[in-house]
């Protein structure tokens, strides 16, 4: 407490007067009145005008005198307003006076301190100190009692937390732990009864249960002087159900809220990391009183521990679910790998390589058990790989390990029975959670597939040879037929025409009827000769053997243009085209002939362009390039072609060891391309395709 000053103990009965004034006569003297005498206007009240103090008792004794005559011989020195009281009393004793004038810091007279006012101020301070001491004592007693109560509460909280941890150690389910934890909370707070609701993942009430009391607690409650109203649960606006009469874990409506007529329930939210597990509704305690803020604080601390326990249980359950799912996935993976027709493996790279197999296909493919192979090598099959394939396999594995890119490679191994197996190895480099590198892959046995491919290739070669042979025989037969038609039928028709003309001349005068018949025979023979000539042209163009491919095409284009005047024809032939074999000549001519027929019949084109030029394959082989372009309606090159025209063209080209392609889009015309080896298949072998096109191949 702050020490008292002179300004705090001023006398309340001080009257300021002028030295020339006389005291006022009073019937009853005011013994506690003191006159402060000034030499000038008392209103100035400054220390330089202050003359002294005159008590009322002295003024009453000499009523006729002025105050200047009543002043003592010695004027007391004024004291500062901030002077401590304990210093003023000794000063009064030393001076033998009972009052001291008090001035402010600026010299103004502010009052008088007397022995009585000084002692009264000290007494008031002492009484204030005594009152504050009693208040502090009571506060300390209350705090001590509260600390004792909190100590008891914390002891119960610690005991309940111990039981909660024991429950958690038994690995209960999340729901069981929640129910047991809320019942421990009810015991901790001494709740008479209550209920709790468990929420599902989306926050809806999935289950309600009740916090039941023990038989001892029920007996204590019945012995209470004023038994409390049994807690009830609101089910509807005007419908309640007693909690004590309800069976534990009985399902209730989702809008259930427990309450009591005497007090509101204590609602505790069990929440952790924004995950609300549920709400506990606890009614009043066994004593009948409601819950306090301290009860809520204890409940919040316990609910936090319960939330952490529930979170741990949930994480344990989720981890168990994940582990079970992982084990099930592993079982599924193993079942799946057992059904794969290949070796499913994992190869751990690094300083300690290790090869692991996940199914039982190693023995059927290689003839060896895993124990018989070096599983700690870069590739467990390394000793089985044919020597000529081994370097490229090791190089591919090293490159995949460095680049961490998926790879695919094929190689051959020697089976235990001595046969050669063709394998396809596909893998992907991966890093596990610890950063260790490994490769997951599968090795497929392509032996049967390779054998089927070889058989198919042989059949394709045989079929191509047969098709080429058939085309050759067909062309030879056509040439023979054309020659026979020219030599036999042509001469016969010429002789018939000559005889008919002779008969017409001889019978002109004697038999007009015979002359008319002879003229008719001559005309028919001419028509028959023209038809035979056209057939010979189709069977084998005579100019093709005499003048070659270029002249034959030029004449054919003129013929086509006469028969189709609406089409615009353009023939472009490289000057270097020439020196072709008979097979290449007739093959090129037949391809162009069939392509032009398709254009005339199906394309609805306005322009046709024929191009013959030389081309080179990537290996430098010389090829004859044929292109037939039109601006017609086009077609879909991916659609299966049921007609014989395109199939015949393709077989003719492939039979000569060439390449055949068709490029087309709807509404943008069609382009047929063919490349033929200029020297024929016998001299060049299987021809290569020139490096020039991105078209769709019909050769398969």
C-alpha positions as CSV (number, residue, x, y, z in Angstrom):
1,X,0.0,0.0,0.0
2,X,1.2,3.5,-0.8
3,X,2.5,5.6,2.2
4,X,0.3,8.5,3.3
5,X,1.3,12.1,2.6
6,X,0.5,15.4,4.2
7,X,-2.1,16.1,1.5
8,X,-3.9,12.9,2.5
9,X,-4.5,14.0,6.2
10,X,-5.6,17.6,5.9
11,X,-7.9,18.9,8.6
12,X,-11.5,19.5,7.4
13,X,-12.1,22.5,9.8
14,X,-9.8,25.3,8.6
15,X,-11.0,28.8,8.0
16,X,-8.9,31.4,6.2
17,X,-8.9,34.9,7.7
18,X,-7.2,38.3,7.4
19,X,-4.9,39.4,10.2
20,X,-7.1,42.5,10.8
21,X,-10.3,40.6,11.3
22,X,-11.9,39.7,14.6
23,X,-13.2,36.2,15.5
24,X,-16.9,35.7,15.2
25,X,-18.6,35.2,18.5
26,X,-20.2,31.7,18.8
27,X,-22.5,30.5,21.4
28,X,-20.7,27.1,21.4
29,X,-17.0,27.2,20.6
30,X,-15.9,24.9,17.8
31,X,-12.8,23.3,19.5
32,X,-11.7,21.6,16.3
33,X,-11.7,24.8,14.2
34,X,-8.4,26.4,13.2
35,X,-8.0,29.9,11.7
36,X,-5.3,30.3,9.0
37,X,-4.2,34.0,9.3
38,X,-2.9,35.9,6.2
39,X,-1.5,39.4,6.1
40,X,-3.3,40.4,2.9
41,X,-6.3,39.0,0.9
42,X,-6.9,35.5,2.2
43,X,-7.9,34.5,-1.3
44,X,-4.3,34.7,-2.5
45,X,-3.4,32.0,0.0
46,X,0.3,32.0,-0.7
47,X,3.0,31.1,1.7
48,X,4.5,34.7,1.7
49,X,1.2,36.1,3.0
50,X,0.8,33.4,5.6
51,X,1.3,34.6,9.2
52,X,0.3,31.7,11.4
53,X,-2.5,29.5,12.9
54,X,-4.9,30.5,15.6
55,X,-7.0,27.7,17.3
56,X,-10.7,28.4,18.0
57,X,-10.2,27.9,21.7
58,X,-7.7,30.9,21.8
59,X,-10.0,33.1,19.7
60,X,-13.0,32.3,22.0
61,X,-10.9,33.3,25.1
62,X,-10.2,36.8,23.6
63,X,-13.2,37.7,21.5
64,X,-12.4,41.4,21.2
65,X,-9.0,41.0,19.7
66,X,-8.0,40.9,16.1
67,X,-6.2,37.8,14.7
68,X,-2.9,39.6,14.5
69,X,-2.9,39.9,18.3
70,X,-3.7,36.3,18.7
71,X,-0.9,35.0,16.6
72,X,1.9,33.1,18.4
73,X,5.3,34.7,18.4
74,X,6.8,32.0,16.3
75,X,5.1,31.1,12.9
76,X,5.4,27.4,12.0
77,X,7.2,26.6,8.8
78,X,4.8,25.2,6.1
79,X,5.4,21.6,5.0
80,X,5.1,20.2,1.5
81,X,2.0,18.5,0.4
82,X,4.0,15.3,-0.4
83,X,5.7,15.1,3.0
84,X,5.2,11.6,4.6
85,X,2.9,11.6,7.7
86,X,5.4,9.6,9.8
87,X,7.8,12.6,9.5
88,X,5.2,15.2,10.6
89,X,4.4,13.9,14.0
90,X,8.0,14.0,15.4
91,X,8.3,17.5,13.9
92,X,5.2,18.6,15.8
93,X,6.7,17.1,19.0
94,X,10.0,19.0,18.5
95,X,8.2,22.3,17.9
96,X,5.6,21.8,20.6
97,X,2.8,22.6,18.2
98,X,-0.4,20.7,17.3
99,X,-0.8,21.8,13.7
100,X,1.3,22.4,10.6
101,X,0.4,24.5,7.5
102,X,0.6,22.5,4.1
103,X,1.5,24.1,0.8
104,X,1.6,22.8,-2.7
105,X,4.6,22.6,-5.0
106,X,3.8,26.0,-6.5
107,X,3.6,27.6,-3.0
108,X,-0.2,27.8,-2.6
109,X,-1.6,27.2,0.8
110,X,-3.8,24.1,0.6
111,X,-4.6,23.3,4.3
112,X,-3.5,22.3,7.8
113,X,-2.4,19.0,9.3
114,X,-3.3,18.5,12.9
115,X,-2.4,15.8,15.3
116,X,-6.0,14.6,15.2
117,X,-6.2,14.5,11.4
118,X,-2.8,12.9,11.2
119,X,-3.7,10.1,13.7
120,X,-7.1,9.7,12.0
121,X,-5.4,9.2,8.5
122,X,-3.0,6.6,10.0
123,X,-5.9,4.9,11.7
124,X,-7.9,4.7,8.4
125,X,-4.8,3.3,6.6
126,X,-4.5,0.6,9.3
127,X,-8.1,-0.3,9.0
128,X,-7.7,-0.6,5.2
129,X,-4.7,-2.8,5.6
130,X,-6.6,-5.0,8.0
131,X,-9.5,-5.3,5.5
132,X,-7.2,-6.2,2.7
133,X,-5.4,-8.7,4.8
134,X,-8.7,-10.4,5.6
135,X,-9.6,-10.4,1.9
136,X,-6.3,-11.9,0.9
137,X,-6.6,-14.5,3.6
138,X,-10.1,-15.5,2.3
139,X,-8.8,-15.5,-1.2
140,X,-5.9,-17.8,-0.3
141,X,-8.2,-20.1,1.6
142,X,-10.5,-20.3,-1.5
143,X,-7.5,-20.9,-3.8
144,X,-6.2,-23.6,-1.5
145,X,-9.6,-25.3,-1.5
146,X,-9.8,-24.9,-5.3
147,X,-6.3,-26.3,-5.7
148,X,-7.3,-29.2,-3.4
149,X,-10.4,-29.8,-5.5
150,X,-8.3,-29.6,-8.7
151,X,-5.8,-32.0,-7.2
152,X,-8.6,-34.4,-6.6
153,X,-10.0,-33.9,-10.1
154,X,-6.6,-34.3,-11.7
155,X,-6.0,-37.4,-9.7
156,X,-9.3,-38.8,-11.0
157,X,-8.4,-37.6,-14.5
158,X,-5.1,-39.4,-14.2
159,X,-6.8,-42.5,-13.0
160,X,-9.3,-42.4,-15.8
161,X,-6.6,-41.7,-18.4
162,X,-4.7,-44.8,-17.1
163,X,-7.8,-46.9,-17.6
164,X,-8.2,-45.4,-21.0
165,X,-4.7,-46.3,-21.9
166,X,-5.2,-49.8,-20.6
167,X,-8.3,-50.1,-22.8
168,X,-6.3,-48.8,-25.8
169,X,-3.6,-51.4,-25.2
170,X,-6.3,-54.1,-25.6
171,X,-6.7,-53.0,-29.3
172,X,-10.4,-52.5,-29.2
173,X,-12.4,-51.3,-32.2
174,X,-13.0,-47.6,-32.7
175,X,-16.6,-47.9,-31.6
176,X,-15.8,-50.0,-28.5
177,X,-13.1,-47.5,-27.5
178,X,-15.5,-44.6,-28.0
179,X,-18.2,-46.2,-25.8
180,X,-15.8,-47.1,-23.1
181,X,-14.1,-43.7,-23.2
182,X,-17.4,-41.8,-22.8
183,X,-18.4,-44.0,-19.9
184,X,-15.1,-43.3,-18.2
185,X,-15.8,-39.6,-18.8
186,X,-19.2,-40.0,-17.1
187,X,-17.5,-41.7,-14.1
188,X,-14.8,-38.9,-14.0
189,X,-17.5,-36.2,-13.7
190,X,-19.8,-38.2,-11.6
191,X,-22.5,-37.9,-14.1
192,X,-25.9,-39.4,-13.0
193,X,-26.7,-40.5,-16.5
194,X,-26.3,-39.5,-20.1
195,X,-26.0,-40.5,-23.7
196,X,-23.5,-40.3,-26.6
197,X,-23.8,-40.3,-30.3
198,X,-21.3,-41.8,-32.7
199,X,-20.9,-40.0,-36.1
200,X,-20.0,-41.6,-39.4
201,X,-17.6,-40.4,-42.0
202,X,-20.0,-37.7,-43.3
203,X,-21.1,-36.4,-39.9
204,X,-24.4,-38.2,-39.6
205,X,-25.4,-40.0,-36.3
206,X,-24.9,-43.7,-36.9
207,X,-25.4,-45.0,-33.4
208,X,-26.5,-43.9,-29.8
209,X,-25.6,-45.5,-26.5
210,X,-26.1,-44.6,-22.8
211,X,-23.7,-44.0,-20.0
212,X,-25.0,-46.3,-17.3
213,X,-24.2,-45.9,-13.7
214,X,-22.9,-48.6,-11.4
215,X,-25.1,-50.2,-8.7
216,X,-23.2,-48.4,-5.9
217,X,-23.8,-45.0,-7.7
218,X,-27.5,-45.9,-8.1
219,X,-27.8,-46.7,-4.4
220,X,-26.0,-43.5,-3.4
221,X,-28.4,-41.6,-5.6
222,X,-31.5,-43.2,-4.0
223,X,-30.2,-42.3,-0.5
224,X,-29.9,-38.7,-1.5
225,X,-32.0,-36.4,0.6
226,X,-33.6,-34.8,-2.4
227,X,-33.7,-37.4,-5.2
228,X,-33.2,-35.8,-8.6
229,X,-35.5,-36.0,-11.5
230,X,-34.4,-38.9,-13.8
231,X,-32.7,-37.6,-16.9
232,X,-34.8,-37.7,-20.0
233,X,-34.1,-37.6,-23.7
234,X,-36.0,-35.3,-26.0
235,X,-37.4,-37.3,-29.0
236,X,-39.9,-34.8,-30.2
237,X,-41.3,-31.4,-29.2
238,X,-43.7,-32.9,-26.6
239,X,-42.4,-36.5,-26.2
240,X,-39.6,-37.6,-23.9
241,X,-38.1,-40.9,-23.0
242,X,-36.4,-41.7,-19.7
243,X,-32.7,-42.7,-20.2
244,X,-32.8,-45.0,-17.1
245,X,-35.6,-47.1,-18.6
246,X,-33.9,-47.5,-22.0
247,X,-31.7,-50.4,-22.8
248,X,-28.0,-49.8,-23.4
249,X,-27.1,-49.3,-27.1
250,X,-30.7,-49.1,-28.1
251,X,-31.0,-47.2,-31.4
252,X,-32.7,-43.9,-31.1
253,X,-33.8,-41.2,-33.6
254,X,-31.0,-39.0,-35.0
255,X,-32.5,-35.8,-33.4
256,X,-32.1,-37.3,-29.9
257,X,-30.8,-34.8,-27.3
258,X,-30.6,-35.8,-23.6
259,X,-31.7,-33.2,-21.0
260,X,-33.0,-32.7,-17.5
261,X,-35.7,-30.6,-15.9
262,X,-33.2,-29.3,-13.3
263,X,-30.2,-28.4,-15.5
264,X,-28.9,-28.4,-19.0
265,X,-26.7,-31.3,-20.1
266,X,-23.0,-31.0,-20.5
267,X,-22.2,-31.5,-24.2
268,X,-18.7,-32.7,-25.0
269,X,-17.5,-32.9,-28.6
270,X,-15.0,-35.7,-29.3
271,X,-12.9,-34.3,-32.1
272,X,-9.3,-34.5,-33.4
273,X,-7.8,-32.7,-36.5
274,X,-11.3,-31.6,-37.6
275,X,-12.5,-35.2,-37.5
276,X,-15.6,-35.3,-35.2
277,X,-16.0,-38.8,-33.7
278,X,-19.2,-38.0,-31.8
279,X,-20.8,-36.0,-29.0
280,X,-21.3,-37.0,-25.3
281,X,-24.4,-35.6,-23.5
282,X,-24.0,-35.9,-19.7
283,X,-26.8,-35.0,-17.4
284,X,-26.3,-33.6,-13.8
285,X,-24.1,-35.2,-11.3
286,X,-25.1,-37.7,-8.6
287,X,-25.4,-34.8,-6.1
288,X,-28.1,-33.2,-8.2
289,X,-26.1,-30.2,-9.1
290,X,-25.3,-29.1,-12.6
291,X,-21.8,-29.1,-14.1
292,X,-19.4,-26.2,-13.7
293,X,-16.8,-24.7,-16.0
294,X,-14.2,-26.7,-14.1
295,X,-16.1,-29.9,-15.0
296,X,-16.1,-28.7,-18.6
297,X,-12.4,-28.1,-18.5
298,X,-11.7,-31.5,-17.1
299,X,-14.1,-33.0,-19.7
300,X,-12.3,-31.2,-22.5
301,X,-8.9,-32.5,-21.4
302,X,-10.2,-36.1,-21.2
303,X,-12.0,-35.7,-24.5
304,X,-8.7,-34.6,-26.1
305,X,-7.0,-37.7,-24.7
306,X,-9.9,-39.8,-25.9
307,X,-9.7,-38.2,-29.4
308,X,-5.9,-39.0,-29.6
309,X,-6.7,-42.6,-28.6
310,X,-9.4,-42.8,-31.1
311,X,-7.1,-41.3,-33.8
312,X,-4.5,-43.9,-32.9
313,X,-7.1,-46.7,-33.1
314,X,-8.3,-45.4,-36.4
315,X,-4.8,-45.2,-37.8
316,X,-4.2,-48.7,-36.5
317,X,-7.4,-49.9,-38.1
318,X,-6.6,-48.1,-41.4
319,X,-3.1,-49.4,-41.3
320,X,-4.5,-52.9,-40.8
321,X,-6.9,-52.4,-43.6
322,X,-4.1,-51.2,-45.9
323,X,-1.9,-54.1,-44.8
324,X,-4.7,-56.6,-45.4
325,X,-5.4,-55.0,-48.8
326,X,-1.7,-55.1,-49.6
327,X,-1.6,-58.8,-48.7
328,X,-4.7,-59.5,-50.7
329,X,-3.2,-57.5,-53.7
330,X,0.0,-59.6,-53.3
331,X,-2.1,-62.8,-53.4
332,X,-4.0,-61.5,-56.4
333,X,-0.7,-60.5,-58.0
334,X,0.8,-63.9,-57.5
335,X,-2.4,-65.6,-58.8
336,X,-2.3,-63.3,-61.8
337,X,1.4,-64.0,-62.4
338,X,0.8,-67.7,-62.2
339,X,-1.5,-67.4,-65.2
340,X,0.9,-65.3,-67.3
341,X,2.7,-67.3,-70.0
342,X,6.1,-65.8,-69.1
343,X,8.6,-65.4,-66.3
344,X,7.6,-62.5,-64.0
345,X,10.8,-61.3,-62.3
346,X,12.3,-58.5,-60.3
347,X,16.0,-57.7,-60.6
348,X,17.7,-55.7,-57.9
349,X,20.6,-53.7,-59.4
350,X,23.4,-52.0,-57.5
351,X,26.5,-53.5,-55.8
352,X,24.6,-56.6,-54.7
353,X,22.5,-57.7,-57.6
354,X,19.7,-60.2,-57.0
355,X,17.2,-61.9,-59.3
356,X,13.7,-62.8,-57.9
357,X,11.0,-64.8,-59.8
358,X,7.3,-64.5,-58.9
359,X,5.8,-67.4,-60.7
360,X,6.6,-71.0,-61.8
361,X,7.3,-70.4,-65.5
362,X,11.1,-70.5,-65.2
363,X,11.3,-74.2,-65.5
364,X,8.8,-74.7,-68.4
365,X,10.7,-72.0,-70.4
366,X,14.3,-72.9,-69.6
367,X,14.1,-76.5,-68.2
368,X,15.9,-75.4,-65.0
369,X,14.8,-74.8,-61.4
370,X,15.5,-71.4,-59.8
371,X,18.0,-73.1,-57.5
372,X,20.0,-74.3,-60.5
373,X,20.6,-70.8,-61.9
374,X,22.8,-68.1,-60.5
375,X,20.2,-65.7,-59.1
376,X,22.8,-63.2,-57.9
377,X,23.9,-62.2,-61.4
378,X,22.9,-59.3,-63.6
379,X,20.7,-61.8,-65.5
380,X,20.0,-65.2,-64.1
381,X,19.7,-66.6,-67.7
382,X,23.0,-65.2,-68.8
383,X,24.6,-68.6,-68.9
384,X,21.8,-69.9,-71.2
385,X,21.8,-67.0,-73.7
386,X,23.5,-67.8,-76.9
387,X,27.0,-66.2,-77.1
388,X,26.2,-64.1,-80.1
389,X,23.2,-62.5,-78.3
390,X,24.7,-62.1,-74.8
391,X,26.6,-58.8,-75.4
392,X,23.6,-56.9,-76.7
393,X,21.5,-58.2,-73.8
394,X,23.9,-57.0,-71.2
395,X,24.3,-53.7,-73.0
396,X,20.6,-53.2,-73.1
397,X,20.2,-53.9,-69.3
398,X,23.1,-51.5,-68.5
399,X,21.5,-48.7,-70.7
400,X,18.1,-49.2,-69.1
401,X,19.7,-49.0,-65.6
402,X,21.4,-45.7,-66.6
403,X,18.6,-44.0,-68.4
404,X,15.8,-45.4,-66.1
405,X,13.6,-45.9,-69.3
406,X,11.5,-49.0,-70.2
407,X,13.2,-51.5,-72.5
408,X,12.3,-54.4,-74.7
409,X,14.7,-56.8,-76.2
410,X,14.6,-60.3,-77.8
411,X,17.3,-63.0,-77.5
412,X,17.8,-66.7,-77.7
413,X,18.6,-69.2,-75.0
414,X,19.6,-72.9,-75.0
415,X,17.0,-75.0,-73.3
416,X,18.0,-77.8,-71.1
417,X,17.0,-80.3,-73.8
418,X,19.3,-78.6,-76.3
419,X,16.7,-76.8,-78.3
420,X,16.9,-73.0,-79.0
421,X,14.2,-70.8,-77.5
422,X,13.3,-67.3,-78.6
423,X,12.5,-65.0,-75.7
424,X,11.1,-61.4,-75.5
425,X,12.2,-59.5,-72.4
426,X,10.2,-56.4,-71.4
427,X,11.1,-54.4,-68.2
428,X,10.9,-51.1,-66.5
429,X,13.5,-49.6,-64.0
430,X,12.0,-48.4,-60.7
431,X,13.1,-47.0,-57.4
432,X,11.5,-48.2,-54.2
433,X,10.6,-46.1,-51.2
434,X,14.1,-46.3,-49.9
435,X,15.6,-45.2,-53.2
436,X,17.0,-48.6,-54.1
437,X,16.9,-49.3,-57.9
438,X,15.4,-52.5,-59.3
439,X,13.8,-53.7,-62.6
440,X,10.4,-55.3,-62.9
441,X,9.8,-57.2,-66.0
442,X,8.4,-60.3,-67.8
443,X,10.1,-62.7,-70.2
444,X,7.8,-64.3,-72.8
445,X,8.6,-67.4,-74.8
446,X,8.1,-66.5,-78.5
447,X,9.5,-69.8,-79.8
448,X,6.2,-71.1,-81.1
449,X,5.4,-67.6,-82.4
450,X,8.8,-67.4,-84.2
451,X,8.2,-70.9,-85.7
452,X,4.8,-69.8,-86.8
453,X,6.3,-66.7,-88.4
454,X,8.9,-68.7,-90.2
455,X,6.3,-71.1,-91.5
456,X,4.2,-68.2,-92.5
457,X,7.1,-66.5,-94.2
458,X,7.9,-69.8,-96.1
459,X,4.3,-70.1,-97.1
460,X,4.3,-66.4,-98.2
461,X,7.4,-66.9,-100.3
462,X,5.9,-70.0,-101.8
463,X,2.6,-68.3,-102.5
464,X,4.3,-65.3,-104.0
465,X,6.4,-67.6,-106.2
466,X,3.2,-69.4,-107.2
467,X,1.4,-66.2,-107.9
468,X,4.3,-64.9,-109.9
469,X,4.5,-68.2,-111.8
470,X,0.8,-68.0,-112.5
471,X,1.1,-64.5,-113.8
472,X,4.0,-65.5,-116.0
473,X,2.1,-68.5,-117.3
474,X,-0.9,-66.3,-117.8
475,X,1.1,-63.8,-119.8
476,X,2.7,-66.5,-121.8
477,X,-0.7,-68.0,-122.6
478,X,-2.0,-64.6,-123.5
479,X,1.0,-64.0,-125.8
480,X,0.4,-67.4,-127.4
481,X,-3.3,-66.7,-127.8
482,X,-2.6,-63.3,-129.3
483,X,-0.1,-64.8,-131.7
484,X,-2.5,-67.6,-132.7
485,X,-5.3,-65.0,-133.2
486,X,-3.0,-62.9,-135.3
487,X,-1.5,-65.8,-137.4
488,X,-4.5,-68.1,-137.8
489,X,-7.7,-66.1,-137.3
490,X,-6.3,-62.9,-138.9
491,X,-5.2,-64.7,-142.1
492,X,-8.5,-66.6,-142.3
493,X,-10.5,-63.4,-142.0
494,X,-8.3,-61.8,-144.6
495,X,-8.9,-64.7,-147.0
496,X,-12.6,-64.6,-146.4
497,X,-12.7,-60.9,-147.1
498,X,-10.7,-61.4,-150.4
499,X,-12.9,-64.2,-151.6
500,X,-16.0,-62.1,-150.8
501,X,-14.7,-59.2,-152.7
502,X,-13.9,-61.5,-155.7
503,X,-17.4,-63.0,-155.7
504,X,-18.8,-59.5,-155.5
505,X,-16.9,-58.4,-158.6
506,X,-17.8,-61.6,-160.6
507,X,-21.5,-61.6,-159.7
508,X,-22.0,-57.8,-160.1
509,X,-23.6,-58.1,-163.6
510,X,-25.1,-61.6,-163.6
511,X,-26.4,-62.0,-160.0
512,X,-27.0,-58.9,-158.0
513,X,-28.3,-60.9,-155.0
514,X,-25.0,-62.8,-154.8
515,X,-23.1,-59.6,-155.0
516,X,-25.0,-58.1,-152.0
517,X,-24.3,-61.3,-150.0
518,X,-20.6,-61.1,-150.8
519,X,-20.5,-57.5,-149.7
520,X,-22.2,-58.4,-146.4
521,X,-19.7,-61.2,-145.9
522,X,-16.8,-58.8,-146.6
523,X,-18.2,-56.3,-144.1
524,X,-18.7,-58.9,-141.4
525,X,-15.1,-60.2,-141.9
526,X,-13.8,-56.6,-141.4
527,X,-15.8,-56.4,-138.1
528,X,-14.6,-59.8,-137.0
529,X,-11.0,-58.7,-137.7
530,X,-11.4,-55.5,-135.7
531,X,-12.8,-57.5,-132.8
532,X,-10.0,-60.0,-133.0
533,X,-7.5,-57.2,-133.2
534,X,-9.0,-55.6,-130.0
535,X,-8.8,-59.0,-128.2
536,X,-5.2,-59.4,-129.2
537,X,-4.5,-55.9,-127.9
538,X,-6.0,-56.8,-124.6
539,X,-4.3,-60.1,-124.4
540,X,-0.8,-58.8,-125.3
541,X,-0.2,-55.3,-126.7
542,X,1.9,-55.9,-129.8
543,X,3.8,-52.7,-129.3
544,X,5.0,-53.8,-125.9
545,X,7.2,-56.5,-127.4
546,X,8.3,-54.4,-130.4
547,X,8.7,-50.8,-129.0
548,X,8.8,-51.2,-125.2
549,X,6.8,-49.9,-122.3
550,X,7.1,-46.1,-123.0
551,X,5.7,-46.2,-126.6
552,X,3.0,-48.6,-125.5
553,X,1.8,-46.3,-122.8
554,X,1.8,-43.3,-125.1
555,X,-0.4,-45.1,-127.6
556,X,-2.6,-46.4,-124.8
557,X,-3.1,-43.0,-123.3
558,X,-4.2,-41.7,-126.8
559,X,-6.6,-44.6,-127.1
560,X,-8.0,-43.9,-123.6
561,X,-8.3,-40.2,-124.3
562,X,-10.3,-40.9,-127.5
563,X,-12.7,-43.2,-125.6
564,X,-13.0,-40.8,-122.6
565,X,-12.8,-37.3,-123.9
566,X,-14.1,-35.7,-120.7
567,X,-11.0,-36.8,-118.7
568,X,-7.9,-34.7,-118.8
569,X,-4.9,-37.0,-119.2
570,X,-1.2,-36.3,-118.4
571,X,1.6,-38.8,-119.0
572,X,5.0,-38.0,-117.3
573,X,7.8,-40.4,-118.1
574,X,11.4,-39.9,-116.9
575,X,13.8,-40.0,-119.8
576,X,16.0,-42.4,-117.9
577,X,13.3,-45.0,-117.8
578,X,14.2,-47.9,-120.1
579,X,16.1,-51.1,-120.4
580,X,13.4,-53.0,-118.5
581,X,12.9,-56.8,-118.6
582,X,9.9,-58.3,-120.3
583,X,8.4,-59.2,-116.8
584,X,8.8,-55.7,-115.5
585,X,7.3,-54.3,-118.8
586,X,4.2,-56.4,-118.7
587,X,3.8,-56.0,-114.9
588,X,4.0,-52.2,-115.2
589,X,1.6,-52.1,-118.1
590,X,-0.9,-54.3,-116.3
591,X,-0.8,-52.2,-113.2
592,X,-1.4,-49.0,-115.1
593,X,-4.1,-50.7,-117.2
594,X,-6.0,-51.9,-114.1
595,X,-5.6,-48.6,-112.3
596,X,-6.9,-46.6,-115.3
597,X,-9.9,-49.0,-115.5
598,X,-10.7,-48.3,-111.8
599,X,-10.4,-44.5,-112.4
600,X,-12.8,-44.6,-115.4
601,X,-15.3,-46.9,-113.6
602,X,-15.3,-45.7,-110.0
603,X,-13.5,-42.4,-109.3
604,X,-15.7,-39.8,-111.1
605,X,-12.4,-37.9,-111.7
606,X,-11.7,-35.0,-114.0
607,X,-8.0,-35.5,-114.3
608,X,-5.6,-38.5,-114.4
609,X,-1.9,-38.3,-114.0
610,X,0.5,-41.2,-114.9
611,X,4.1,-40.9,-113.7
612,X,7.0,-43.2,-114.5
613,X,10.4,-42.5,-112.9
614,X,13.5,-44.0,-111.4
615,X,13.9,-44.4,-107.6
616,X,16.6,-45.6,-105.2
617,X,16.1,-47.7,-102.1
618,X,18.1,-46.9,-98.9
619,X,20.7,-49.6,-100.0
620,X,21.0,-48.0,-103.4
621,X,19.1,-50.5,-105.5
622,X,17.5,-49.1,-108.7
623,X,13.7,-49.2,-108.8
624,X,11.0,-48.3,-111.3
625,X,8.5,-46.0,-109.6
626,X,4.9,-45.9,-110.9
627,X,2.3,-43.4,-109.7
628,X,-1.3,-43.1,-110.9
629,X,-3.1,-40.0,-109.4
630,X,-6.7,-38.8,-109.9
631,X,-8.8,-36.0,-108.3
632,X,-11.9,-38.2,-107.8
633,X,-13.9,-39.0,-104.8
634,X,-11.3,-41.1,-103.1
635,X,-11.6,-44.1,-100.9
636,X,-10.7,-45.5,-97.5
637,X,-7.4,-47.3,-97.8
638,X,-8.0,-49.1,-94.4
639,X,-11.2,-50.7,-95.7
640,X,-10.9,-54.3,-96.8
641,X,-10.9,-54.4,-100.6
642,X,-13.2,-57.1,-101.9
643,X,-12.5,-56.4,-105.6
644,X,-9.9,-58.3,-107.6
645,X,-8.4,-55.2,-109.3
646,X,-6.3,-53.9,-106.3
647,X,-5.6,-57.4,-105.1
648,X,-4.3,-58.4,-108.6
649,X,-2.1,-55.3,-108.8
650,X,-0.6,-55.9,-105.4
651,X,0.1,-59.6,-106.1
652,X,1.8,-58.7,-109.4
653,X,4.0,-56.1,-107.7
654,X,4.9,-58.4,-104.7
655,X,5.5,-61.3,-107.1
656,X,8.2,-59.2,-108.7
657,X,9.8,-58.4,-105.3
658,X,8.4,-54.8,-105.3
659,X,6.3,-52.7,-103.0
660,X,2.7,-51.5,-103.5
661,X,0.8,-48.7,-101.7
662,X,-2.4,-46.8,-102.0
663,X,-3.0,-43.3,-100.7
664,X,-6.4,-41.8,-100.5
665,X,-8.8,-39.6,-98.6
666,X,-12.5,-39.0,-99.1
667,X,-13.0,-36.2,-101.6
668,X,-9.3,-35.8,-102.3
669,X,-8.7,-38.4,-104.9
670,X,-6.5,-41.5,-104.9
671,X,-2.9,-42.2,-105.7
672,X,-1.6,-45.7,-106.4
673,X,2.2,-46.2,-106.0
674,X,4.3,-49.2,-107.1
675,X,8.0,-49.8,-107.0
676,X,9.5,-52.6,-109.2
677,X,13.1,-53.8,-109.3
678,X,14.3,-52.8,-112.8
679,X,16.3,-56.0,-113.2
680,X,13.6,-58.4,-112.0
681,X,13.4,-60.6,-109.0
682,X,16.0,-63.2,-110.2
683,X,18.8,-60.7,-110.1
684,X,17.9,-58.5,-107.1
685,X,16.2,-60.8,-104.7
686,X,13.5,-59.3,-102.4
687,X,13.4,-55.6,-103.3
688,X,13.5,-52.8,-100.8
689,X,11.0,-50.0,-100.5
690,X,12.4,-46.5,-101.4
691,X,12.7,-44.2,-98.4
692,X,10.1,-41.7,-99.5
693,X,6.6,-42.5,-98.4
694,X,4.3,-42.3,-95.4
695,X,1.4,-44.1,-97.2
696,X,-0.7,-47.1,-96.0
697,X,0.7,-50.3,-97.3
698,X,-1.6,-53.0,-98.7
699,X,1.2,-55.5,-98.7
700,X,0.7,-56.3,-95.0
